[in-house]
Amino acid sequence: MRRVLLILKPTIVERKLIGKVLSFYEGSGFRIEDLKITKLYELENVINDDVMKKVGMNFGLENRVVIVVLLYDNFNLNFEELKSELKIYLNTINGNSEGNEIYMSYNEDVNEVIEVLFPKVSKFAFKGSKATSV
């Protein structure tokens, strides 16, 4: 099993689309391993500046985000195709998706972030290759 870190940006939380987004990922073969709701300012010391910009530093630091660790076992998964499907899905349920409401990372560097945010997740179990904003 491989792990993916998702950060659902404040727009997803405010529009109450968390369940629909998680349902999309579960329908795509992912399994939720862990999930937490936190405020953006709590991520500042954990996540590097580049990721914080992608997550949305233009949002107030008091805004809530949802952080999810997903598991998947499809090693041939095309993340770019998944990103396109998610954008279409978000437009279907929301009508005005920009396509950047969800930050997804599946590289080895993000394992440190997962370990800090979710201490019970083993750093040795994470494998991956890239990071993308969905």
C-alpha positions in Angstrom: 0.0 0.0 0.0 1.1 3.5 -0.8 0.1 6.7 0.9 -1.1 10.0 -0.4 -1.5 13.3 1.6 -4.5 15.4 0.7 -5.2 18.9 2.0 -8.7 20.0 1.2 -8.5 23.8 1.1 -10.9 26.1 2.9 -13.1 26.5 -0.1 -14.0 22.8 0.0 -14.6 23.0 3.8 -16.8 26.2 3.5 -18.9 24.7 0.7 -19.4 21.6 2.7 -18.0 19.3 0.0 -15.7 17.2 2.2 -17.9 14.1 2.0 -18.3 14.3 -1.7 -14.6 14.7 -2.3 -13.7 11.8 0.0 -16.4 9.7 -1.7 -14.8 10.5 -5.1 -11.4 9.2 -3.8 -13.0 6.1 -2.3 -14.7 5.4 -5.6 -11.3 5.7 -7.3 -9.9 2.9 -5.2 -8.4 4.9 -2.3 -9.0 4.1 1.4 -9.0 6.7 4.1 -6.3 5.9 6.7 -6.6 9.1 8.8 -8.2 12.5 8.7 -8.1 15.6 10.7 -9.6 19.1 10.5 -7.2 21.9 11.5 -6.6 25.6 11.0 -4.2 26.8 8.3 -1.9 28.5 10.9 -1.3 25.1 12.5 0.4 23.9 9.3 2.9 26.8 9.1 5.6 25.1 11.1 5.1 21.7 9.6 4.8 22.3 5.9 7.4 24.2 3.8 6.7 27.6 2.2 6.2 26.3 -1.3 3.5 23.9 -0.2 1.8 26.6 2.0 1.6 28.8 -1.1 0.0 25.9 -3.0 -2.4 25.2 -0.2 -3.5 28.8 -0.2 -1.7 31.3 1.9 -4.1 33.8 0.3 -6.7 32.4 2.8 -6.8 33.6 6.3 -4.7 31.6 8.7 -7.9 31.0 10.8 -9.5 29.1 7.9 -10.1 25.4 8.4 -8.6 22.8 6.2 -9.1 19.0 6.1 -5.9 16.9 6.0 -6.4 13.3 4.8 -4.0 10.4 4.5 -5.2 8.0 1.8 -4.0 4.5 1.0 -3.9 2.9 -2.5 -2.5 -0.2 -4.0 -2.8 0.6 -7.7 0.9 1.2 -8.6 -0.1 2.1 -12.2 -2.4 4.9 -11.0 -2.3 8.0 -13.3 -2.5 11.0 -11.0 -2.8 13.5 -13.8 -5.9 11.6 -15.1 -7.3 11.4 -11.6 -6.7 15.2 -11.3 -8.7 15.8 -14.5 -11.6 13.5 -13.3 -11.7 15.3 -10.0 -11.9 18.7 -11.6 -14.8 17.5 -13.8 -16.5 16.0 -10.7 -16.1 19.2 -8.7 -17.6 21.2 -11.5 -20.5 18.8 -11.6 -21.3 19.1 -7.9 -20.2 22.7 -7.4 -20.5 24.4 -10.7 -17.5 26.6 -10.5 -14.4 24.6 -9.6 -11.0 26.2 -10.3 -9.3 22.8 -10.2 -7.0 23.8 -7.4 -9.2 23.3 -4.3 -7.3 20.2 -3.2 -3.6 19.8 -2.7 -2.3 16.3 -3.3 1.1 15.0 -2.6 2.4 11.5 -3.2 6.2 11.9 -3.0 8.6 10.7 -0.3 9.3 14.2 0.9 5.7 14.6 2.2 6.2 11.6 4.5 7.8 13.9 7.1 4.7 16.0 7.1 2.5 13.0 7.4 4.6 11.8 10.4 4.2 15.1 12.2 0.5 15.5 11.5 -0.3 11.9 12.1 2.3 10.4 14.4 0.9 6.9 14.1 1.6 6.7 10.4 4.9 5.0 9.8 7.4 7.0 7.8 8.8 3.8 6.3 5.5 2.8 4.6 5.3 5.8 2.3 6.3 5.5 -1.4 5.6 7.8 -4.3 7.0 10.1 -6.9 5.4 13.6 -7.4 3.2 16.3 -5.9 0.4 18.1 -7.7 -2.4 20.5 -6.9 -5.8 19.2 -7.8 
